Amino acid sequence: MIEEIIPDLFRIKIPLPDSPLKYLNSYVVRNAQKSLIIDTGLNRKECLAAMQEGLRELDIDLKRTDFFITHLHADHFGLVAKLVTDSSRIFFNRPDAELIETWEGFDPMIKYAGLNGFPEDQLRAALQNHPGHKFASEWIPELSILCDDDIIAIGHYRFRCIETPGHTPGHICLYEPDQKILVAGDHILGDITPNIQCWSDGTNPLKQYLASLDKVFDLEVDLVLPGHRRLFRNYRERIEELRAHHENRINEVRQILAGGPQTAFQLASNMTWDIACDSWEQFPVAQKWFATGEAIAHARYLEAQNEVARETRSRLITYALK
């Protein structure tokens, strides 16, 4: 499905089979000299077919097309290597590029999950079948690194890069001030809450994410172009809702830990989740993984606030209120 949002700026819905996200919003800025594709979809045939059909309908010549990828997740990055040509530039961010360059497979994450109480054998099997692994890019083309306030000028539009770490360490949004449009990637979504996970010591992605919400709050935005689901206009109201969501989550973690120390896996099992399961045991392993990563992120946030203490005993990390 193709939709013209404003003149020469289009959305192509790229299907994400078997995913609750349903589809990726790929945005195409059409220009006779050089077009721009923002985010691409998974590296799978259904995504490629939808993208190729959309580009044909829009009469986009890939030999005269650049790419901007908001962040490293495979549903945004995975298909780009199938689309690039020798004349393409791929605009990306440095922190996520470094993660790709130093990628050692899932083992470090699985070991860290085990330290946080997650059954390692279950997680290893689930991650091998996870779309982010199965449908990632087969190779990484050369990347052109952009930073805060860099400009991408395409046709009538000048998009300003805004670094918004949190969902990933290097996530970047694009802001078009004349049109008052924010291409938000997975930083701000209209119907669902962006997943904020933590899988290493010493990082505080929730603190980064909340700071990134503050960073973009004062922008004049009439229309948000998110990475998934519907476009929306209630920009600042939605940011306030996301802030409130995480404040409620933080309070929930406080209340749970008031009952005593817990691993992140235990903590996640006691948190409330919007998923059609009657019990934690019924959660798909991949959803338990997301939930545990979010539990770590919220516990880590409280640890940095000096409200929670982290302790490692018998090869398990536990969190407790101070």
N, C-alpha and C positions, 0 to 999 in steps of 0.2 A: 504494500500500500504506500502510495506517494502522496504527500501533502505539501502544498506551497504555503509557507508560513508568512513570509513577506517576499517582495520581488527577488527572485533568484536565490532564495534560501529555502531549501526543501528538507522534509523529513522522509526517510525511508525506514519503514518498520522491518527490522531484520529478526526473523523468528528465532527463539531460543527453545527448541523442543525439550519437553520434560522438565522445564524450569518454571518455578513459581513467578519468575520475573516476566515470563511470556514472550517478550521481545526486547530488542535493543533499539533505541532511537539513534539511527545514523543520520547526521545532518550533512547536506551537500550545499555548498555555496558555488553556484554556477557562474562561470566567467569565460569569455572567449579566449583570453590569453592564458589563464591558469585557474582551474577550479580547485576547491578544497573539500575533502571528505573528513568529517569529524567522527571518529570512532567507527568500528567496522563489523563487530560480531565475532562469533566463534569460528575457528578453523574447521568448519564442517560443511558438507555439501548443501544443506538446506540454507545456510547463511549465504554461501557463495552464490547460489542460484537467485535468491531474493535480491542480493546486491547487484548482480549483473543485470537482472531484469529492470531494476530501478534505474541503473545508470544508462541502459539502452533507451529507456523511455525519456530520460532527461537529456539524451544525446551528449553524455559526458565522455570525453576522450581521456583515457587513463594516462596516455603519454603526455597530457597537459594537465596533470592533476597532482596536487600535493595532499598530504595527510596530516591531521592533528589528532593525537591520541591522548585523551584526558588522563589515563592512568593505566597501570600494567595489567589489570585483570583480563583474563582471556576473552571474556565476552565483549571487551572493547578493543583489545589489541590483537587477538588471535588470527584474524583474517587478513591483516594488513600485508603480510608477506606474499599472499596470493594475488594482491592487487597492484603492488608497486611496479613501476617500470624504471628503466635506467635514468629517466629524467625526473623522477619523483623525489621530493624531500619529505621526510617523516619528522614532524615536530613532536618533541617529547620532553620529559623533565629529567633532571639529573638524579634525584634520589631513587626513583623507580628504575631508571636505567642501571644504576649501580646494583640494585637487587637482582635484576636480570643477569648482569655480568658476573655476579658472584654466586649465582644459584647452584646449590649442591644437591638438589633433590629435596624430597620431603623428610628425610631422616632427622635433621636437626629439629624441625617442627614436631615430628612424632615423639622424639625423645623429650622435648619440652612439655608436650601434652601429657606424656606419662608422668613427669614430675608433678604435674597439676592434677593427677588422679584419673586421667583418661586412659581406658584400656588400649594399650598401644596396638595390639593385634587387630582390634576392630577398626581403629582409625587407619592403619596402613592399608587394609583391604578397601575401605571406603574411598580413600584418596586416590588409589589407583584407578578407580572408576569415576572419579569426579570430573565433570565437564571441563573445569579449569585445567586439568591435567591431560585429559584425553583429546581436547580440542584446542590446545595451545598452538602457537605459531611453530612451524617446523624449523625455522631459522630466524635470526634477528637481523633485519636489514640495518644499514647505517642510520643512525639517529641524529637529528639536528636538535640540539638542546636549547630550550627556551627557559627564561626565568621571569620573575615578577616584572611587570610593566613592559615586557617585550611586545611588539606589535606584529600581528599578521594582517597585512592589507590584501584583500581580495575584492576586486571589482569596486562596488560602492562602499564596501564595509571595511572598518578598521577594528579588529578584535584585539583587546588588551589582555594579556596573560595575567592571571591572578593565582598565585600559589595558595592552595587550600589543603594542606596536609591534614590527615586524620583517617579518612577511609583507606588511603595508602599514604606512605611517607611523602610522595611527591605530587599528589593530585593537583591538576591545574584546571581552573575554569577559564572561560573566555567571555569578556564583557565588551559589548558594542554600545558605547555611550550615546551615540546619536539615535539609535533605534531603541535604547533602553532594554536591551536583551541580554540575558545571562545564559550562556551555554554551561550548564551546571555539572555535567557528568554525573557522578554518583555522590556529589557533595550535598546537594539538596534535592530530594525526591518528593513528589506531591502526595503519593498514596501510601508509601512505605518508608520506614526509617533506614537510612544507610547503615550498613553493618560496620561497626567499629570493633575490631579485634586486636588483641595483643598476644604475640607469640614469642617474646624474647625479654630478657632482663634489661632493665635500664631504659625502656621506652615508655612513653605515656601518650598513646594515640588519642585517648579521649580528651586529654587536656589540649592537644593539638587541634582536634576537631572543633571543640567549643571555641577556641581562639579563632579558628578559621571562620566559624559562623559570625563571630563578632567583627571580623575583618571585612566581610562583605555586606554587613547589615545596612550600612548607610548608602550603599549604591542605589542610584535611581533605576529601578527595574520594573518595567511594565509586564514583561513576559519571561518566564523561566522555561528553558529548553533542557529538560533533564535527560539522563541516560536511559531511563526506563519509564514506562507508563505514560500518563497524560502530561501535556503541557499545562502550565497553570500561571495565575496572575497574583495570587495573594502572597506575595513574596515575603514581606516582613512578618506577616502573620504565621506563615509556615516556619520561618526561622524560630519564632517564639515557641511554636508547638514542638519543634525538635529540641530546643533548650529544655522545655518543660518535661519532655519525655526522658531525657537523660537525668534531670534532677530527680524525677520519680524513681528511676532506676537506681540512682545513688542512694536515695533514702531506703529503697527496698534492700539493697545490699547491707546497709547499716542495720536494718531490723533483723535480717537473717543472721548476721554475724553476732548480734547481741545474744544469740542462743549458744554461742561458742565457736571455736575455730573450725574452719572448713577448708577443704581443697576447693579449687576453682570448679572442678567437675561436680562436687557436692553442691557448691553454691549455685551453679547453673541449674541443677536439678530442682532447687527450691525457689527459683525465680519464676515469674509469670511470663508466658510466651504466647504469642498469637499464632497458634498452630493447631490444626484439627487432630489432636491426640488427647486421649483421656489421661495419660500418665507419661512420665519421663521415659519409662521403659519402652513405650511405643514410638518415641521420637526416632526418625531415621538417623543413622550414625552421623551423616553429614550435617544434620540440623543440630545434633549434640555438639559437634565440632564448632559450628558458628556460635552456639550459645555459650560454650565454655570460653571461647576467645573473647566474647563480650563480657563475660563474668570477670576474666582476668583484667580486661581494660578498665572496668569500673572499680575493681579492687585496687588496681595500680594507681588510679586517680586518687582514691582515698588514702593510699599509702603516702603519696606525694604531699597530701594535705596534712600528714602526720596524724591521721585518724585511725589508720589500720597498720598493723605490724605483720610483716611477712617472715615466716620461719621455715627452715628446711630440716625435717627429721625423717629418718628412715627412708631417705630418697623421695620424700613427698613435700611439696610446698603447701603450707597452710596459711590462711589469712585469719587475723583475729582483730577485733576492736581493741584499741589502746585504752 
